């Protein structure tokens, strides 16, 4: 009944608003019709038809004298021919041209009601009614009569009910007249939010006014002038009867509530204690705590309490089974019921996988914030919204996708992940679960195998290049096939020994002293050599170059030098020199006790091999053929020995 009453009152006020706007339009347009009658009468003046403007001015002054009317005659551009406010013969200023819309209305109806405009004095706003005047033998003219907007206000006040505010607006939405605050509002534009609701011929709406008050407005747009008329009343006045009725109903309701409260207290006092106990047990069930039995005289509450106890025991059993499975399964499991997947529940393996301490984290089933990790997939960064758990919260399914995670500690983990949404019986998504397997060891093994295969290919190619070059030059510099076979065999054995040393160290490098021993043992007894120097570790490429060098020096000493007799010896010494960030290895091969040495007239393959292997910015060799024996001095930069990995092949080639 209250709603029906409110709707009826609202409808009544809306009808009154529209009716008031309609009545005001009739009153105002009656005045406009009177003005049009005056213009129409003047347009039929014989003096005007004869072109006698002086006589016509006298007629116009008789109609305007003693009133606030102004009569003017103008052409269709901007020129004035007559103005009753100007003296006879005075120069008349130009006027504003007609708008395109006014021209269309003038052509259709023969007259036009103007929009509000500022008067010539700039202080008073006026409106005009104009009519086309056809004069023989010359262009048509426009005869207009103007009045101040205050006259419109005075005319319409007779139709304005008490408590209402009535406004008149022109086609552009500017105020023509207003029943209140006319002087301040006339000629000013209305509020845009107010004007945009005036659509069609008539209707009602609510909107705020310039004072910020919400009003109920009814409007009517005139077909005669195309002005709109609005009747406004504060919405509070419309709602006042409703509030009075509502206050009465609330008063009655409060009395009824007081009476029913007293009855409820008397009748239901013994229920409150049992209800509170039952509610406490329900909360305990929701928290996962133990539910104690309840003894009460209310049979229904007792039945519910027993059901809660049974439910708590069943839930505890299922929870224990689930926790046992999740804490035992060798896979990381995450649950979330957070739409943004920021609050998660994780099992023990998930905590260990993410580097979280399992002894201090929250108990299983308690949500915790996800840790800040960097995720990659196929080499591209993956935002948190595109990870499996977040995608599952959006309903997507993820199967066996590989992700690389970088933990805050810097550790890197590779996970094989699958995720599914958790749905309620109606099919809505209430959570998500993700299961991941740690495949970090597998990924590292794959990368290691790939690296080893690439390294093996590289070393095999280099070794074959060295062997090919040695074989080619050995055959080229040998005098017979038998000599070539022996020389090639010894060189390959030396190269193989160096490979044995490097293979034993997993191709990480070789100890220099061990390398020297492995290179000379197959050709000469170690008693004929004196080795001295620091412990030096050389890289694989340098080791291969030194192995070939020691082989050539040893075979040369056996043929022509200190090892060609029974008394000669070879002294090999080395040391490290620090040069800024680099270390430089200085090594000497010094022969003594052998036959007198004379410089060879031409360089053999061995000499060429040595010079070309150690002829670069990082390494060099100096060969001195002294009478006491050969002196070979090597100088190699260990930390910048680029170019030596294939130096043997280049030298042999």
Secondary structure, 3 states (H helix, E strand, C coil): CHHHHHHHHHHHHHHHHHHHHHHHHHHHHHHHHHHHHHHHHHHCCHHHHHCCHHHHHHHHHHHHCCCCCEEEEECCCCCEEEECCCCCCCCCCCCCCCCHHHHHHHHHHCEEECCCEECCCCCCEEEEEEEEECCCCCCCEEEEEEEEHHHHHHHHHHHCCCCCEEEEECCCCEEEEECCCHHHHCCCECCHHHHCCCCCCEEEEEEECCCCCEEEEEEEECCCCCCEEEEEEEHHHHHHHHHHHHHHHHHHHHHHHHHHHHHHHHHHHHHHHHHHHHHHHHHHHHHCCCCCCCCCCCHHHHHHHHHHHHHHHHHHHHHHHHHHHHHHCCCEEEEECCCCCCEEEECHHHHHHCCCCCCCCCCCCCCEECCCCEEEECCEEECHHHCHHHHHHCCCCEEEEEEEEECCCCCEEEEEEEEEEEECCCCCEEEEEEEEEECHHHHHHHHHHHHHHHHHHHHHHHHHHHHHHHHHHHHHHCCCHHHHHHHHHHHHHHHHHHHHHHHHCCCCCEEHHHHHHHHHCCCCCHHHEEEEECCCEECHHHHHHHHHHHHHHHHHHHHCCHHHCCCCEEEEEEEEEEECCEEEEEEEEEEECCCCCCCCCCCCHHHHHHHHHCCCCCEEEEEEEECCEEEEEEEEECCCCCCCCCHHHHHHC
